[in-house]
Amino acid sequence: MSQEAQPSRPFTVAVAGAGIAGLALAIALKDLPGVRVDLYERAMQLREIGASIALGPNGMRSLERLGVHNALVDTADDPEQGLSFRNASGFPMVYRHYKTGEVVSTDRSQADRGIERRHWTARYYRAHLQEALAAHVDPQQIHLNKAFAGVAWDGAANHLVITFADGTTATADLLVGADGLHSRVRTFFEPSSRPVWTGALAFRSVFPRSHVAHINDLPHEATHVWGPDRTLFFSPLGRDLYTVVGQLQFDPDAPTQATVTEEGVQLQDTVSAWAAQGNVKTLRRLYATWGPLVQRLVAAVPHTQLYPNSSSHALPTWVLSSATVPAGRVTLVGDAAHAHGGAFATGGSLALDDAWSLGASLREVLVPVLPQNKAGPSTTADRRLLLALQIYEATRKAHTDRLLQVVHAANAARVARLRASQTHTAVPETDEQLRERIRTREDPTWLHEHDVTAVFANVVRERQGRAPTEVNLDVQSKL
């Protein structure tokens, strides 16, 4: 059979993981000519575990570029169907004192900087955001109970062969790891990148807002309360939900010393137990000496779950390869690419920006040369695929590497402060020093207002000597 007579075959993208990053990538590649996307999810059903999630202006803009307008509606616009909550003040976060409850500081006002309200920082119940994304993906693209186990290159057939834990296989031209903090795709290529516990432990709770309706002086805004050795975050969410998150720090090198209370959960039982059931009595005991507002709030929390915080080092490259897999066939998005432990509430926005960037890179570089009447990608397409992944990496990696540096420095500072407090010679932090620490915290504006479209345009201009086309900067506008 001549090459011209061979049946056409789409360029296939296999995405490991159908969480926020994976679904967003499927949307970014939606309806591209000659491209097919399949998502392989290890869970038995498509459901998101976790509690609340925040999206900064960058994440909200990426949602809009992807066409996920159903996720932009908040409770102020539609109390029953609004998926998110935004602080009416325009401050992304308000910081209060643990004893007095007074406002010590705020993040920079989005209203004062002219950011449109629909792009203000919004907070969601994680499952609601995943549902909003899934509504834009054909269910036939999602394959459940498919945990990634390995991948190899079939040179004769010119495609990847992906193996799953159940013994089945799938083929693809490109594999994208979107399988989260503990990504099996990432550790398959970089075993040393397994996340390490930072010593931080979170008590996360999401419940109907009716549980706290009786607290008359409860601020109706996303609030972070800081104390000397722990914090408490609380905020309304969409669809009449509420979240409370307590976090405390242990020494990650001394887990045997890390019993929460004599009646509470032993930490050694929770370090590897993501979303393990927590004890609300322990939560209340942890904040028993804080101010009356916090005590009334934690007393109303009906249940809680435990989330040990972990992070990993920055990878040398996101264009992954091995002795059996050539470069240009595997990459990562979301927490799989930058396992930072959710610091600065930026994980969701980073995942959306990653997905948009990878979709825009493939659209810009690869799609124009995809063959329409051949059995597989051409040699030209192979080279362009590698270039697309390099453009994606150049657009995103420096930004997330900077975040990882900040995260690791902050983690080290918390552990050092804890260790100092445990010595007999340490001078306790004064109240004014605590207030100063709140006021001089890391300014997250560079994260939450990052302009991924501008960076992408500059990278394309540098790599290809021309500006990207309009369709790349608005992924869905031409579909």
Secondary structure as the mmCIF struct_conf table of DSSP 4:
data_model
#
loop_
_struct_conf.conf_type_id
_struct_conf.id
_struct_conf.beg_label_comp_id
_struct_conf.beg_label_asym_id
_struct_conf.beg_label_seq_id
_struct_conf.end_label_comp_id
_struct_conf.end_label_asym_id
_struct_conf.end_label_seq_id
HELX_RH_3T_P HELX_RH_3T_P1 GLN A 3 ALA A 5
BEND BEND1 GLN A 6 GLN A 6
HELX_LH_PP_P HELX_LH_PP_P1 PRO A 7 SER A 8
STRN STRN1 PHE A 11 ALA A 16
BEND BEND2 GLY A 19 GLY A 19
HELX_RH_AL_P HELX_RH_AL_P1 ILE A 20 ALA A 28
TURN_TY1_P TURN_TY1_P1 LEU A 29 ASP A 31
TURN_TY1_P TURN_TY1_P2 PRO A 33 GLY A 34
STRN STRN2 VAL A 35 TYR A 40
BEND BEND3 ARG A 42 GLN A 45
BEND BEND4 GLY A 50 ALA A 51
STRN STRN3 SER A 52 LEU A 55
HELX_RH_AL_P HELX_RH_AL_P2 PRO A 57 ARG A 65
TURN_TY1_P TURN_TY1_P3 LEU A 66 GLY A 67
HELX_RH_3T_P HELX_RH_3T_P2 HIS A 69 ALA A 71
TURN_TY1_P TURN_TY1_P4 LEU A 72 LEU A 72
STRN STRN4 ASP A 74 ASP A 74
TURN_TY1_P TURN_TY1_P5 THR A 75 ASP A 77
TURN_TY1_P TURN_TY1_P6 PRO A 79 GLN A 81
STRN STRN5 SER A 84 PHE A 85
TURN_TY1_P TURN_TY1_P7 ALA A 88 SER A 89
BEND BEND5 GLY A 90 GLY A 90
BEND BEND6 PRO A 92 PRO A 92
STRN STRN6 VAL A 94 HIS A 97
TURN_TY1_P TURN_TY1_P8 TYR A 98 THR A 100
STRN STRN7 VAL A 103 THR A 106
HELX_LH_PP_P HELX_LH_PP_P2 ASP A 107 SER A 109
TURN_TY1_P TURN_TY1_P9 GLN A 110 GLY A 114
HELX_RH_3T_P HELX_RH_3T_P3 ARG A 117 HIS A 119
BEND BEND7 TRP A 120 TRP A 120
STRN STRN8 ALA A 122 TYR A 125
HELX_RH_AL_P HELX_RH_AL_P3 ARG A 126 ALA A 134
TURN_TY1_P TURN_TY1_P10 ALA A 135 HIS A 136
BEND BEND8 VAL A 137 VAL A 137
HELX_RH_3T_P HELX_RH_3T_P4 PRO A 139 GLN A 141
STRN STRN9 ILE A 142 HIS A 143
BEND BEND9 ASN A 145 ASN A 145
STRN STRN10 PHE A 148 ASP A 154
TURN_TY1_P TURN_TY1_P11 GLY A 155 ASN A 158
STRN STRN11 HIS A 159 PHE A 164
TURN_TY1_P TURN_TY1_P12 ALA A 165 ASP A 166
BEND BEND10 GLY A 167 GLY A 167
STRN STRN12 THR A 169 ALA A 172
BEND BEND11 ASP A 173 ASP A 173
STRN STRN13 LEU A 174 GLY A 177
TURN_TY1_P TURN_TY1_P13 LEU A 181 HIS A 182
HELX_RH_AL_P HELX_RH_AL_P4 ARG A 184 PHE A 189
HELX_RH_3T_P HELX_RH_3T_P5 PRO A 191 SER A 193
STRN STRN14 VAL A 196 PRO A 208
HELX_RH_3T_P HELX_RH_3T_P6 ARG A 209 VAL A 212
TURN_TY1_P TURN_TY1_P14 ALA A 213 HIS A 214
TURN_TY1_P TURN_TY1_P15 ASN A 216 ASP A 217
BEND BEND12 HIS A 220 GLU A 221
STRN STRN15 THR A 223 TRP A 226
BEND BEND13 PRO A 228 ASP A 229
STRN STRN16 ARG A 230 PRO A 236
BEND BEND14 GLY A 238 GLY A 238
TURN_TY1_P TURN_TY1_P16 ARG A 239 ASP A 240
STRN STRN17 LEU A 241 GLN A 249
TURN_TY1_P TURN_TY1_P17 PRO A 252 ASP A 253
HELX_RH_3T_P HELX_RH_3T_P7 PRO A 255 GLN A 257
STRN STRN18 THR A 259 THR A 259
BEND BEND15 VAL A 260 VAL A 260
BEND BEND16 GLU A 262 GLY A 264
STRN STRN19 GLN A 266 GLN A 266
HELX_RH_3T_P HELX_RH_3T_P8 LEU A 267 ASP A 269
TURN_TY1_P TURN_TY1_P18 THR A 270 SER A 272
TURN_TY1_P TURN_TY1_P19 TRP A 274 ALA A 275
STRN STRN20 ALA A 276 GLN A 277
HELX_RH_AL_P HELX_RH_AL_P5 VAL A 280 LEU A 286
TURN_TY1_P TURN_TY1_P20 TYR A 287 THR A 289
BEND BEND17 TRP A 290 TRP A 290
HELX_RH_AL_P HELX_RH_AL_P6 PRO A 292 ALA A 300
STRN STRN21 GLN A 305 SER A 311
HELX_LH_PP_P HELX_LH_PP_P3 HIS A 313 LEU A 315
BEND BEND18 PRO A 316 PRO A 316
BEND BEND19 TRP A 318 VAL A 319
STRN STRN22 LEU A 320 LEU A 320
BEND BEND20 ALA A 323 VAL A 325
TURN_TY1_P TURN_TY1_P21 ALA A 327 GLY A 328
BEND BEND21 ARG A 329 ARG A 329
STRN STRN23 VAL A 330 LEU A 332
HELX_RH_3T_P HELX_RH_3T_P9 GLY A 334 ALA A 336
TURN_TY1_P TURN_TY1_P22 ALA A 337 ALA A 337
TURN_TY1_P TURN_TY1_P23 GLY A 341 GLY A 342
HELX_RH_3T_P HELX_RH_3T_P10 ALA A 343 ALA A 345
HELX_RH_AL_P HELX_RH_AL_P7 GLY A 347 SER A 361
HELX_RH_PI_P HELX_RH_PI_P1 LEU A 362 LEU A 366
HELX_RH_3T_P HELX_RH_3T_P11 VAL A 367 VAL A 369
BEND BEND22 GLN A 372 GLY A 376
HELX_RH_AL_P HELX_RH_AL_P8 THR A 379 SER A 421
TURN_TY1_P TURN_TY1_P24 GLN A 422 GLN A 422
BEND BEND23 THR A 423 THR A 423
TURN_TY1_P TURN_TY1_P25 HIS A 424 THR A 425
HELX_LH_PP_P HELX_LH_PP_P4 ALA A 426 THR A 430
HELX_RH_AL_P HELX_RH_AL_P9 ASP A 431 ARG A 439
TURN_TY1_P TURN_TY1_P26 THR A 440 THR A 440
BEND BEND24 ARG A 441 ARG A 441
TURN_TY1_P TURN_TY1_P27 PRO A 444 PRO A 444
HELX_RH_AL_P HELX_RH_AL_P10 THR A 445 HIS A 448
TURN_TY1_P TURN_TY1_P28 GLU A 449 GLU A 449
HELX_RH_AL_P HELX_RH_AL_P11 VAL A 452 GLN A 464
BEND BEND25 GLY A 465 ARG A 466
HELX_LH_PP_P HELX_LH_PP_P5 ALA A 467 THR A 469
HELX_RH_AL_P HELX_RH_AL_P12 GLU A 470 LEU A 473
BEND BEND26 ASP A 474 ASP A 474
TURN_TY1_P TURN_TY1_P29 VAL A 475 LYS A 478
#
